[in-house]
Amino acid sequence: MSKVVLITGASRGIGRATARALGALGWSVGVNYRHDADAARVTVEEVERAGGQAVAIAGDVADEAAVIAMFDATENAFGRISALVNNAGIVAPSMPLADMDAARLKRMFDVNVFGAYLCAREAARRMSTDRGGAGGAIVNLSSAAARLGSPNEYVDYAGSKGAIDTLTLGLAKELGPRGVRVNAVRPGLIDTEIHASGGKPERAAQLGAQTPLGRPGSADEVAEAIVWLLTDASSYVSGTLLDVSGGR
């Protein structure tokens, strides 16, 4: 029987690469996106070409009703969810904290923290064995920024990812006895579209050259770590923050 996973923010980048990799393992994938239906459709097609099943599901993770609906849609399509990749997140143009307005800060924490907590909560409700679930795995997407701070660029984003680290550590202890493993991946300088949304499309290439490995990482390399944490290959791993950052 195919395992069922919901991946938030799966229309591009790391989310899409993870969906494709799980499709190659025969998984059924709920492909969540917020506004780019065409990009989500491409992800669905890539999952299906790889050998899995997929359905595109619109929804803003910062909206509780939308989160519940996206879990429902995934289960209606494929059956009980056995995994969550808590990936949806945003970044904004780089600047010092003193120059950030309140609207930016609120949206950053609404999506990256509140949204991630809502998704993790819904997964816990559906997968926990004490609530009738069959167990499973959650992988949260944090960032190396959580330990670096991103001064003069994205201290709001870095702080939001610090919250994801704490969520991972605490939730792993809550859900371990209830059949659910919880881990986080902390990507470093990964060559995805997110840098363009922060106003620096060349950031990964420029700074990646300064890492010990001398290059930026790829979305596929991060996806490999996520897939490992979702599968039985990591069956004794929980509460771990796994850096995929080229040694940075």
C-alpha positions in Angstrom: 0.0 0.0 0.0 1.4 3.4 -1.0 2.3 5.8 1.7 0.6 9.2 1.7 2.3 12.5 2.3 1.2 16.1 2.3 3.9 18.5 1.2 3.2 22.2 1.8 4.7 24.7 -0.6 5.3 21.9 -3.1 4.9 23.9 -6.3 8.6 24.7 -6.6 12.1 24.3 -5.2 12.7 21.9 -2.3 9.0 21.0 -2.1 8.8 20.0 -5.7 12.1 18.0 -5.6 10.8 16.1 -2.5 7.5 15.4 -4.2 9.3 14.0 -7.2 11.7 11.9 -5.1 8.8 10.4 -3.1 6.9 9.7 -6.3 9.9 7.6 -7.5 9.3 5.5 -4.3 5.6 5.0 -5.3 4.2 7.4 -2.7 1.0 9.3 -3.1 1.5 13.1 -2.7 -0.7 16.0 -1.8 0.9 18.9 -3.5 0.0 22.1 -1.6 0.4 25.5 -3.2 -0.9 29.0 -2.4 -1.4 30.7 -5.7 0.6 29.2 -8.6 -1.7 26.5 -10.0 0.3 26.0 -13.1 3.5 25.3 -11.1 1.6 22.9 -8.9 0.3 21.1 -11.9 3.9 20.7 -13.1 4.8 19.1 -9.8 1.9 16.7 -10.1 3.0 15.7 -13.5 6.6 15.1 -12.3 5.4 12.9 -9.5 3.3 10.9 -11.8 6.1 10.5 -14.3 8.3 9.3 -11.5 5.8 6.5 -10.6 3.7 8.0 -7.9 0.3 9.6 -7.6 -0.4 13.3 -6.8 -3.1 15.8 -6.4 -2.7 19.6 -6.4 -4.3 21.3 -3.4 -4.6 25.1 -3.0 -4.4 26.6 0.4 -2.6 29.2 2.6 -0.9 27.5 5.5 -1.6 30.6 7.7 -5.4 30.0 7.4 -6.6 27.3 9.8 -9.6 26.3 7.7 -7.4 26.0 4.6 -5.0 23.7 6.5 -7.7 21.4 7.6 -9.1 21.4 4.1 -5.7 20.5 2.6 -5.3 17.5 4.9 -8.9 16.4 4.1 -8.3 16.7 0.4 -5.2 14.6 0.6 -6.9 11.9 2.6 -10.0 12.0 0.4 -7.8 11.4 -2.6 -5.4 8.7 -1.2 -6.4 7.6 2.3 -4.9 8.1 5.7 -1.9 10.5 5.8 1.3 8.9 7.0 3.7 11.8 6.6 4.0 15.6 6.5 6.7 17.7 4.9 6.2 21.1 6.6 7.9 23.1 3.9 5.9 26.2 3.0 7.7 29.4 3.9 8.5 32.9 2.7 11.4 35.3 2.7 11.3 39.1 2.0 13.7 41.6 0.6 16.9 41.8 2.6 17.3 44.7 5.0 18.1 45.4 8.7 15.4 44.8 11.2 15.1 48.6 11.9 13.8 49.1 8.3 11.2 46.3 8.4 7.6 47.4 8.7 5.0 45.6 10.8 3.1 44.1 7.9 6.2 42.3 6.7 7.0 41.0 10.2 3.4 39.8 10.7 3.2 38.0 7.4 6.6 36.4 8.0 5.6 34.9 11.3 2.0 34.1 10.1 3.3 31.9 7.4 6.6 30.5 8.7 5.7 30.0 12.3 1.9 30.0 12.8 1.4 28.1 9.5 4.0 25.5 10.3 2.5 25.0 13.8 -1.0 24.6 12.3 0.2 22.0 9.9 2.2 20.1 12.5 -0.8 20.2 14.8 -3.1 18.8 12.2 -0.7 16.0 11.3 -0.4 15.2 15.0 -4.1 14.9 15.3 -4.4 12.6 12.4 -1.3 10.4 12.8 -1.0 9.9 16.6 -1.8 6.4 17.6 -3.6 7.6 20.7 -6.1 9.4 18.4 -6.7 6.5 16.1 -3.9 7.1 13.7 -1.3 4.7 12.5 1.8 6.7 13.3 4.1 8.4 10.8 6.7 11.0 10.3 7.0 14.8 10.1 9.8 16.7 8.6 9.9 20.4 9.2 11.9 22.7 7.0 14.1 25.0 9.1 17.2 26.8 7.8 20.8 27.3 8.6 19.7 30.9 9.2 18.3 29.7 12.5 21.8 29.4 13.9 23.5 32.1 11.8 21.0 34.9 12.4 21.1 36.4 8.9 22.2 39.9 10.2 21.4 42.8 7.9 19.4 40.5 5.6 16.6 38.4 7.1 16.7 38.4 10.9 12.9 38.0 10.8 13.2 34.9 8.6 16.0 33.5 10.8 13.9 34.0 13.9 11.0 32.2 12.3 13.2 29.2 11.5 14.5 29.2 15.1 10.9 28.6 16.1 10.8 25.7 13.8 13.8 24.2 15.5 12.1 24.5 18.9 8.9 23.0 17.4 10.8 20.0 16.2 12.5 19.3 19.5 9.4 19.7 21.6 7.0 17.9 19.2 9.4 15.0 18.8 9.2 14.4 22.6 5.4 14.7 22.5 4.7 12.4 19.6 7.5 9.8 20.0 5.4 7.7 22.4 2.4 8.2 20.0 4.1 6.6 17.0 5.2 9.8 15.2 8.8 10.8 14.5 9.6 14.5 14.1 12.7 15.9 12.6 13.9 19.0 10.8 16.2 19.7 7.9 18.2 22.9 7.9 19.2 23.8 4.4 22.0 26.3 3.8 22.6 28.1 0.5 20.4 26.2 -1.9 19.9 27.2 -5.5 16.1 27.7 -5.6 13.7 30.5 -6.5 13.4 31.7 -2.9 16.5 34.0 -3.3 14.8 35.9 -6.1 11.8 36.6 -3.8 14.3 38.0 -1.3 15.6 40.4 -4.0 18.9 38.5 -4.5 18.6 35.9 -7.2 22.4 35.3 -7.4 22.8 35.0 -3.6 23.1 31.2 -3.5 25.8 31.1 -6.2 27.8 34.0 -4.8 27.8 32.9 -1.1 27.8 29.2 -1.9 31.3 29.5 -3.4 32.4 30.5 0.1 31.2 27.3 1.8 33.7 24.5 2.6 32.2 22.5 -0.3 32.7 25.5 -2.6 29.2 25.6 -4.2 25.5 26.1 -3.4 23.4 23.0 -2.8 20.5 21.8 -5.0 16.9 21.2 -4.1 17.4 17.5 -5.0 20.2 17.2 -2.4 17.9 18.6 0.3 15.1 16.3 -0.9 17.3 13.3 -0.4 17.7 14.2 3.3 14.0 14.7 3.7 13.2 11.4 2.1 15.6 9.6 4.4 14.0 11.2 7.4 10.5 10.1 6.2 11.4 6.5 5.5 12.1 3.5 7.7 15.8 4.0 6.9 15.8 6.6 9.7 13.5 4.6 12.0 15.5 5.5 15.2 15.9 9.1 14.4 13.7 11.7 16.0 14.1 15.2 17.4 17.1 15.8 15.0 18.1 19.0 13.3 19.9 17.9 10.1 22.1 20.5 8.5 22.3 20.3 4.7 24.6 23.3 4.3 27.8 22.3 2.7 29.7 22.6 6.0 28.7 26.3 6.4 
